[in-house]
């Protein structure tokens, strides 16, 4: 029985390769070169658009750990990345053209993968055909509408407006206080108080910071309730103090007074290892964000799990619409993989595609696969796509805050221990999958 994969980006190619590796025939649909997205220009698969870097290779970085887990799992994308790598210090950078050609050649030469250069605009609701949709953040409008209708007409977002996230253990808690507006005692938010002088200096720096210029296909009409902070700062010196930085209903217990302005941090996960800067969506460059946001009391030494952005990104409200295997809850024959599920980044999209491909193969044969272990970067990333969030579901890069921690004192030894445990758990997960598959096939 064939499995259909829609989209030959990183996630789609990885899913198809994982399926074929288990002996499952695949029909891979790709609309290029008959139709291109506004960001793509090559007819090759797995085209890298924004950068030639797949980010850090160090195991001190969660994305470095995720790449190593992908190698353990036999990732096609990592094989191509390693073969097409170019010098980039501690980062894994690739020759983008060579990288795409290597993947395209491997897919084309695989006898179990048949390629159809055709745009998919309709999806079968039910039946025996199993489909993995891996069409990425620039899913065509026609298919996006079909997905919305399929999933009930809601839960598909077209633009990100996301605020930065910091690691809780990098905050200077002595400069913050916990409170919710108008409530006594400890509240749900951490608050960074500012006096007038610091606030006005902060607004001035925000106004002058370098901004990311949108691509032509990312012309975004901002909503009043979700404006970038620099847009608000440009409207007047006091606008932020009457908006996301308003101090109303908050009293600093250390002074007994209301601050001139506050920055609020909301827990991003139930473990409170990550905190979101409330209302701080921004188009500042990443370098500028780190410089500017460290002006905020308590963030002088902040380590960012994610920086803010506003850009086009078609993605699902995955925790509400998909099950633990990334299947549509109302159509068990339809899976989703890659950035459309709410993972952010090339490596994360690759990881989602590989995991979904492996799980889909077993499910298509009547088996229930174990989920990727939560001790791994892969398991933590996919857990993000199925856990109901504290507030709104947003795309996320992999980070150590997603991975089940270990009780050690040193941050360096903690990451080393987490990485060692994650790689071992990933190997064991692959062995479990292979053993299950062999039992069914034999």
VENPE-V708492 format. One record per run of one state. SS is the DSSP state (~ for helix, > for strand, _ for the rest). FROM is the first residue (numbers start at 1). LEN is the number of residues. If there is no record, write none. Layout:
SS;FROM;LEN  SS;FROM;LEN
This chain:
_;1;2  >;3;4  _;7;3  ~;10;12  _;22;4  >;26;5  _;31;22  >;53;4  _;57;5  ~;62;11  _;73;3  ~;76;8  _;84;1  >;85;2  _;87;4  >;91;4  _;95;1  ~;96;14  _;110;3  >;113;5  _;118;12  >;130;4  _;134;7  ~;141;10  _;151;5  >;156;12  ~;168;3  _;171;2  ~;173;3  >;176;3  _;179;10  >;189;6  _;195;1  ~;196;13  _;209;2  >;211;1  _;212;4  ~;216;3  _;219;5  ~;224;3  _;227;2  ~;229;5  _;234;6  ~;240;3  _;243;9  >;252;1  _;253;4  >;257;1  _;258;3  >;261;7  _;268;6  >;274;8  _;282;2  >;284;1  _;285;1  ~;286;8  _;294;10  >;304;3  _;307;2  >;309;8  _;317;1  ~;318;4  >;322;1  _;323;4  >;327;2  _;329;2  >;331;6  _;337;1  ~;338;4  _;342;1  >;343;1  _;344;2  ~;346;19  _;365;12  ~;377;10  _;387;9  >;396;1  _;397;3  ~;400;3  _;403;8  ~;411;31  _;442;1
